[in-house]
Each structure stands twice: as C-alpha cells, then as structure tokens.
C-alpha cells in the first residue's frame, strides 16, 4: 500500500499548490545571434534542371473514364425531400420577414415536414446493402 500513499501525497501537493505562481529566477541577458546568410541551393542555378521535362508524356498519364450521370430521384421522394427541407425554410423566411401566413397554411407546412420525414424513413431499405467493403478497386 506504499504506492497508494505516495500517489495520494503527490495529488495532495498538486491540489495544495494549485493556482500558485512559481518563483522564477530572472534570466541572464542574452545576446542576439549573428545573422547567417541562408544556404544557396546549387541545383537551382543548374540550367539542365530547368530544361528537364516536368510532366510525363501524355501516353503515360492515366485518364479516368467519365463519371456516370447523377441519378435522379423519383417524384415521390423529391416531394418528400421538399417537405423536409422546403417547408421549414418557408416558415423561417416568413417568420424573419414578418409575413403573416394563414394558420391553415402553417399547419400544412408543418404536416409536410413531418409527412416527408416519415415517408423517407418508411422508404429506407430494411436490410444492409452489401457486406463491408473497403472501396479499393484495381
């Protein structure tokens, strides 16, 4: 149990001295170092270095195939996404600009948000897509 007592004593000393500023001795006057010229790279002045081709020839370069077109969502999902994002934006804009909207329209926008969210959750796939894959392809 000796170790626990030492550890408790160390913690007690830390807590007792918490917030105290240490007394430091004044530092001796230091002299500024003499400026040194930066090293010169001899390879920069070599004319052969500039004439070397910096890029690989075009036949050695990899050109990826064009990406496939972005898939468009079905109309029902686009309407649901509009309910999730569009309805709160319309309500916030009307609130910030102080535009009075009929109560029925406000309830309709809230219902569009809730309904869109529930529809998107309901349309989610039930099971996992594929087994785990790190994405590396050769």
LINSUL-V316806 format. One record per residue. RES is the residue in one small letter. SS is DSSP state (h for helix, s for strand, l for the rest). Layout:
BEGIN
res ss
RES SS
RES SS
END
This chain:
BEGIN
res ss
x l
x h
x h
x h
x h
x h
x h
x h
x h
x h
x h
x h
x h
x h
x h
x h
x l
x l
x l
x l
x l
x l
x l
x l
x l
x l
x l
x l
x l
x l
x l
x l
x l
x l
x l
x l
x l
x l
x l
x l
x l
x h
x h
x h
x h
x l
x h
x h
x h
x h
x h
x l
x l
x l
x l
x l
x l
x h
x h
x h
x l
x l
x l
x l
x l
x l
x l
x l
x l
x l
x l
x l
x l
x l
x h
x h
x h
x h
x h
x h
x h
x h
x h
x h
x h
x h
x h
x h
x h
x h
x h
x h
x h
x h
x h
x h
x h
x l
x l
x l
x l
x l
x h
x h
x h
x h
x h
x h
x h
x h
x h
x h
x h
x h
x h
x h
x h
x h
x h
x h
x h
x h
x l
x l
x l
x l
x l
x l
x l
x l
x l
x l
x l
x l
x l
x l
x l
x l
END
